Amino acid sequence: MNAPLALDRAATARGVMADRCVTLDITRLLRRVGYATPTGIDRVELAYARALLALPTARFEAALPGLGRLGYARAALARLIARVEQGWAAGASPGIDRVAAAWAGLRAPARSAAGSIRLIVSHQHLDRLDQAATRHGERLCVYLHDAIPAQFPEYARPGGADRHRRRLRNAARFADAILVNSHATARAIEPYLAEAGRQPPVMVAPLGIEPHWAARPQMPSADPPYFLCLGTIEPRKNHLLLLHIWRAMAQRSPETMPRLILAGRRGWENEQVIDLLDRCPALQGHVVEAGRIGDAELARLIAGARAVLMSSFAEGFGLPVAEALALGVPVIASDLPALRETGGHVPDYLDPLDGPGWIAAVQDHARTDSSMRAAQLDRMRDWSAPRWDAHFAQVFAFLEAL
C-alpha cells in the first residue's frame, strides 16, 4: 500500500470518526478471496476494509449461511488484505493457504452499541435484508453501485433482474443511508425510494483508484498498435460492436489495421460474440483475448494502448475510464451520463450504436499523426484522478452526521 495515502486515510478516520463505531461487512471479500483477479466491487470492499482498519473503533464481520453474523479479527484482516493485494497484482491463482487464512480470522461477533453503524459496500445479501438487518440500535448504510440489472433486464443473467430489484427495494426500505458512485446511479435508484415511501439520505461518493494506476509505466510503441477493451465479456459491454468494427477493417485493409485486446473473462448470454471470437477467420490474429490478468500486467497493457475502448450500453461509474486517464491513455467511450461524470470533457464520446463513428475514431487514434488523440491528450492535462482519500473524507463525514 502507498504509505502517504495510508496516512491520509488514517488521519481522516481519526479526525472525523474518532468516536463512532462502524462495523464493515466483509462477506464478499471472504467469498472472493479464492479468485485471482478482482471485480470493481471487490476493489471497493477491499478499499473500505483497508481504510477502516485505520479507525480504532471499527469492527469487521461476515454473514454466513447457517452461522449468521460472525466477527473478524483486525490483525487477521490486515494480513489478508496484504495477501489479496499481492495476489491481485500478479493475477496468480491463490493457494489453499490464502483461502485457509481468510477463514481463520472468524470469531464470535461483538455486541453492537446503540448509534453504531453497519456498513455494507457490496451488493452481497442485500436481496435478503429484512427488519433484523440491524440490531441493538445500529444504523444501516449501504453502497449501491448501479441499478443496471433492474433497469435493463435484457443484459442480466436469468433471474438477475428480479434479484437486483429486491436489493434496491430492501435498501430503500431498511437502510438509514445510501451511498452511490455517481449522480447517474442516484437518479436510477430514485423510483425504488419512491416506491418504498422512504427518503433515506443519499450521498454521491465517486470511487477512487489505487496509486499504482498513476505510475505510468514507460511502454515502447507497439507494432502493430493496439486498442484495449476492459471488462467481462457480457452483452451490456457491447463487444459485438467492436468485433464487427474489427471484422470490417480486416476485410478492407488487414495489413495496416490495429489489434484489439480484450481483457476480461467470458461471461453470459454471449452466443454471437463467442461465435465471432471462435469462428470468424477475419478476426484471427487481429483480436486477442487476454482473459483475466493481474493488475501489474493490466497497467502495462493500458499504458501501451492507443486508447481504451468502452462501448457499453449502460454503466454505473466506469472505473476503466478513470484507470486509463490516470495512466495518460486516451479513452473512446459510449456517451453515457455515468462515463461523462468519470471522464469529464476528456474522452471522445460516441453513441454505442454509431458503428461508422466508432470506426472513424479508432482509425484516427491508430495513426501516429492522430488529431483526435492529440486533442484528447491536451484535454487530459486538466483532468484529475479520483482519489480514495477524498472519497473517505466525504463518506466518513456523511456517516458521522447519521
C-alpha positions in Angstrom: 0.0 0.0 0.0 1.2 3.5 -0.8 2.3 5.0 2.5 1.3 8.7 2.1 -2.2 7.6 1.0 -2.4 5.3 4.0 -1.5 8.2 6.3 -4.2 10.3 4.7 -6.8 7.7 5.3 -5.7 7.2 8.9 -5.8 10.9 9.6 -9.2 11.2 8.0 -10.6 8.3 10.1 -9.2 9.6 13.4 -10.2 13.2 12.7 -13.9 12.6 11.7 -14.9 9.2 13.1 -12.9 9.0 16.3 -15.9 8.3 18.5 -18.2 6.3 16.2 -18.3 2.5 15.9 -18.6 1.3 12.3 -19.0 -2.4 11.5 -18.0 -3.3 7.9 -19.5 -6.3 6.3 -16.6 -8.2 4.5 -18.7 -11.2 3.4 -17.9 -10.6 -0.3 -14.2 -10.2 0.4 -14.1 -13.6 2.1 -16.0 -15.3 -0.6 -13.9 -13.8 -3.4 -10.5 -14.4 -1.8 -10.2 -17.6 -3.9 -10.2 -15.6 -7.2 -7.1 -14.5 -9.0 -8.4 -11.1 -10.2 -11.0 -8.7 -8.7 -14.2 -7.1 -10.0 -14.8 -3.4 -9.5 -17.0 -4.2 -6.4 -14.2 -6.4 -5.0 -11.9 -3.4 -5.2 -14.3 -1.2 -3.4 -14.9 -3.6 -0.4 -11.1 -4.1 -0.1 -10.5 -0.3 -0.1 -13.1 0.1 2.7 -11.6 -2.7 4.7 -8.2 -1.1 4.4 -9.4 2.4 5.2 -11.5 1.3 8.3 -8.5 -0.5 9.7 -7.2 3.0 10.5 -10.2 3.6 12.7 -9.6 2.1 16.1 -13.3 1.7 16.8 -14.1 -0.1 13.6 -15.2 -3.7 13.6 -15.5 -6.3 10.8 -17.9 -9.1 10.3 -19.2 -11.6 7.7 -22.8 -13.0 7.4 -22.5 -16.8 6.6 -25.4 -19.2 5.7 -26.3 -21.2 8.8 -23.9 -19.3 11.0 -25.3 -15.8 11.0 -23.1 -12.8 11.6 -19.6 -13.6 12.8 -16.9 -11.1 13.8 -13.5 -10.9 12.1 -10.2 -10.2 13.8 -8.5 -7.0 12.9 -4.9 -8.4 12.8 -6.1 -11.3 10.5 -7.8 -8.8 8.2 -4.6 -6.8 7.9 -2.7 -9.9 6.8 -5.5 -11.0 4.5 -5.5 -7.6 2.7 -1.8 -7.7 2.1 -2.1 -11.2 0.6 -5.0 -10.3 -1.6 -3.4 -7.2 -2.9 -0.2 -9.1 -3.7 -2.3 -11.8 -5.5 -4.3 -9.4 -7.5 -1.2 -7.6 -8.6 0.3 -10.8 -10.0 -3.0 -12.3 -11.2 -2.0 -15.6 -9.7 -4.4 -18.2 -8.6 -4.4 -18.3 -4.8 -3.1 -21.2 -2.9 -5.0 -23.1 -0.3 -3.0 -21.2 2.4 -4.6 -17.9 1.4 -8.1 -19.3 1.4 -7.5 -21.0 4.8 -6.0 -17.8 6.2 -9.1 -15.9 5.2 -11.5 -18.1 7.2 -9.1 -18.3 10.2 -10.0 -14.8 11.2 -13.6 -15.5 12.0 -14.7 -15.2 15.6 -17.8 -14.5 17.7 -19.3 -11.1 17.0 -19.1 -8.3 19.5 -22.3 -6.8 20.8 -23.3 -3.7 18.8 -23.8 -0.5 20.7 -26.7 2.0 20.1 -25.7 4.5 17.5 -23.2 2.3 15.8 -23.2 2.0 12.0 -23.4 -1.2 10.0 -21.8 -0.7 6.5 -22.4 -2.9 3.5 -20.5 -1.7 0.5 -21.1 -4.6 -1.9 -24.4 -6.0 -3.1 -23.8 -9.1 -1.1 -27.0 -10.4 0.5 -28.9 -7.1 0.0 -31.6 -9.2 -1.6 -32.1 -10.9 1.9 -32.2 -7.8 4.1 -35.1 -7.5 6.5 -36.0 -5.6 9.6 -33.5 -7.8 11.5 -30.6 -6.4 9.3 -29.6 -4.2 12.3 -29.6 -4.9 16.0 -29.3 -3.1 19.3 -29.9 0.3 17.7 -27.4 0.0 14.8 -27.9 2.2 11.8 -27.5 0.7 8.4 -25.7 2.3 5.5 -25.4 0.5 2.1 -23.5 1.3 -1.1 -25.4 0.8 -4.3 -23.1 0.5 -7.3 -25.8 0.6 -10.0 -29.4 -0.3 -10.9 -28.5 -1.8 -14.2 -30.0 -5.4 -13.9 -33.3 -3.8 -12.8 -33.2 -1.1 -15.5 -32.0 -3.3 -18.3 -33.1 -6.9 -17.6 -32.1 -7.9 -21.1 -28.4 -7.6 -20.0 -28.8 -9.6 -16.8 -28.3 -13.3 -16.1 -31.5 -15.3 -15.8 -33.1 -14.3 -12.5 -30.7 -11.4 -12.1 -33.2 -8.6 -12.7 -35.6 -9.8 -10.0 -32.8 -10.3 -7.6 -31.4 -6.8 -8.1 -34.9 -5.3 -7.8 -35.1 -7.0 -4.4 -31.7 -5.4 -3.4 -32.9 -2.0 -4.4 -36.3 -2.3 -2.7 -34.6 -3.6 0.5 -32.1 -0.8 0.5 -34.9 1.7 0.2 -37.0 0.0 3.0 -34.3 -0.8 5.6 -31.3 1.4 5.0 -30.8 4.6 7.1 -28.4 6.0 4.5 -27.3 5.1 1.0 -24.0 5.7 -0.8 -23.8 5.7 -4.6 -20.9 6.1 -7.0 -22.4 8.7 -9.4 -25.3 11.0 -9.9 -26.4 8.7 -12.7 -26.8 5.9 -10.1 -28.5 8.3 -7.7 -31.1 9.1 -10.4 -31.5 5.4 -11.2 -32.5 4.4 -7.7 -35.0 7.2 -7.2 -38.0 5.1 -8.3 -37.2 2.4 -5.7 -37.0 5.0 -2.9 -40.4 6.5 -4.1 -41.9 3.0 -4.2 -40.8 2.3 -0.6 -42.2 5.6 0.5 -38.9 6.4 2.3 -36.2 9.0 1.7 -33.0 7.9 3.4 -30.2 10.4 2.7 -28.3 9.5 -0.4 -24.7 10.7 -1.0 -22.8 10.5 -4.3 -19.3 9.2 -3.4 -17.3 8.6 -6.6 -14.8 5.7 -6.4 -11.1 6.3 -6.0 -8.3 4.5 -7.9 -5.2 3.0 -6.4 -1.9 4.9 -6.7 -0.3 2.4 -9.0 -2.7 3.4 -11.8 -0.9 6.8 -11.9 2.6 5.3 -12.1 2.6 5.5 -15.9 5.0 2.7 -16.9 7.1 3.6 -19.9 6.0 1.4 -22.8 7.6 1.2 -26.3 5.3 1.8 -29.2 3.5 -1.4 -30.1 3.8 -2.7 -33.7 1.1 -3.1 -34.8 -0.7 -0.6 -32.5 -3.5 -2.0 -30.3 -6.6 -0.9 -28.6 -7.8 -2.3 -25.3 -11.3 -3.2 -24.0 -11.6 -4.0 -20.3 -14.3 -5.9 -18.5 -16.3 -9.2 -18.5 -17.5 -10.2 -22.0 -21.2 -9.7 -21.5 -24.0 -8.2 -23.6 -24.1 -4.8 -21.7 -20.4 -4.2 -22.6 -21.3 -4.2 -26.4 -18.3 -6.2 -27.5 -20.3 -7.1 -30.6 -19.9 -3.6 -31.9 -16.1 -3.8 -31.6 -15.9 -7.2 -33.2 -17.9 -6.0 -36.2 -15.7 -3.0 -36.5 -12.6 -5.1 -36.5 -14.1 -7.5 -39.0 -14.9 -4.6 -41.3 -11.4 -3.2 -41.0 -9.9 -6.7 -41.6 -11.9 -7.1 -44.8 -10.7 -3.7 -46.1 -7.0 -3.4 -45.1 -5.8 -6.3 -43.0 -2.1 -5.3 -43.5 -2.4 -1.9 -41.8 -5.1 -2.4 -39.1 -4.5 -2.3 -35.4 -5.1 -5.1 -33.0 -7.9 -5.3 -30.4 -7.1 -6.9 -27.0 -10.0 -8.0 -24.8 -9.0 -8.1 -21.1 -11.7 -10.0 -19.1 -13.3 -13.3 -18.8 -16.1 -14.7 -20.9 -19.5 -14.0 -19.3 -23.0 -14.9 -20.1 -25.6 -14.7 -22.9 -22.8 -14.2 -25.5 -23.5 -16.6 -28.3 -22.9 -14.2 -31.1 -19.8 -12.7 -29.6 -18.3 -16.2 -28.8 -19.1 -17.4 -32.3 -17.2 -14.4 -33.8 -14.2 -14.9 -31.4 -14.0 -18.6 -32.1 -15.1 -19.0 -35.7 -14.6 -15.8 -37.7 -11.4 -16.1 -39.8 -11.2 -12.4 -40.5 -10.6 -11.7 -36.7 -7.9 -14.3 -36.2 -4.6 -12.6 -35.3 -6.3 -9.2 -35.1 -8.4 -9.8 -31.9 -6.7 -11.2 -28.9 -8.4 -12.5 -25.7 -6.1 -11.8 -22.8 -8.6 -13.1 -20.3 -8.1 -12.4 -16.6 -4.8 -10.7 -15.9 -3.2 -9.2 -12.8 -3.1 -5.5 -12.1 0.6 -5.2 -12.9 0.1 -6.6 -16.4 -3.2 -4.7 -16.9 -1.4 -1.4 -16.1 1.2 -2.3 -18.8 -1.5 -3.2 -21.3 -3.3 0.1 -20.7 -0.1 2.2 -20.9 0.8 0.7 -24.3 -2.6 1.1 -25.9 -3.5 3.7 -28.4 -6.8 4.1 -26.5 -9.0 2.2 -24.1 -12.4 1.4 -25.7 -15.6 1.4 -23.6 -18.6 0.8 -25.8 -21.1 -0.1 -23.1 -24.8 0.3 -23.3 -25.0 1.1 -19.5 -22.6 1.8 -16.7 -22.8 2.8 -13.0 -19.4 4.5 -12.8 -16.8 3.4 -15.4 -13.7 2.5 -13.5 -11.6 1.6 -16.6 -12.1 5.2 -17.8 -10.5 6.6 -14.6 -7.7 4.0 -14.7 -6.8 4.7 -18.4 -6.9 8.5 -17.9 -4.8 8.2 -14.8 -2.2 6.4 -16.9 -2.3 9.1 -19.5 -4.1 6.9 -22.1 -7.0 8.2 -24.3 -10.4 6.8 -24.0 -13.1 6.3 -26.6 -16.4 5.7 -24.7 -20.1 5.5 -25.1 -21.9 8.7 -24.5 -23.4 7.8 -21.1 -24.0 10.1 -18.1 -22.0 7.9 -15.7 -19.0 7.8 -18.1 -19.2 11.6 -18.6 -19.1 12.0 -14.8 -16.0 9.9 -14.6 -14.1 11.1 -17.6 -15.4 14.7 -17.8 -14.6 16.5 -21.0 -11.6 14.3 -21.8 -12.7 11.2 -23.7 -14.1 11.0 -27.2 -17.8 10.1 -26.7 -19.9 8.3 -29.2 -23.3 6.7 -29.4 -22.9 2.9 -28.7 -24.8 2.1 -31.9 -22.8 4.5 -34.1 -20.7 1.9 -36.0 -19.3 4.4 -38.6 -18.4 6.9 -35.9 -16.5 4.2 -33.9 -14.6 3.0 -37.0 -13.6 6.6 -37.8 -12.5 7.3 -34.2 -10.5 4.0 -34.0 -8.8 4.6 -37.3 -7.9 8.2 -36.4 -6.5 7.2 -33.0 -4.4 4.4 -34.6 -2.4 6.9 -36.7 0.8 8.3 -35.4 -0.4 11.8 -36.5 -3.9 11.4 -35.0 -5.6 14.7 -34.5 -8.2 13.3 -32.2 -5.6 11.6 -30.0 -3.5 14.8 -29.8 -6.6 16.8 -28.8 -7.6 14.3 -26.1 -4.1 14.3 -24.7 -4.2 18.0 -24.5 -7.6 17.9 -22.7 -6.2 15.4 -20.3 -3.9 18.0 -18.7 -6.9 19.4 -16.8 -8.2 16.0 -15.5 -7.5 14.8 -12.0 -7.8 11.2 -11.0 -10.4 10.4 -8.3 -8.7 9.6 -5.0 -9.7 7.2 -2.3 -8.6 9.6 0.5 -11.1 12.2 -0.9 -13.7 9.5 -1.1 -13.3 8.5 2.5 -13.2 12.1 3.7 -16.7 12.5 2.1 -18.0 9.2 3.4 -16.8 9.5 7.0 -18.2 13.0 7.3 -21.5 11.6 6.0 -21.5 8.7 8.4 -20.6 11.0 11.3 -23.8 13.0 10.7 -26.1 10.0 10.8 
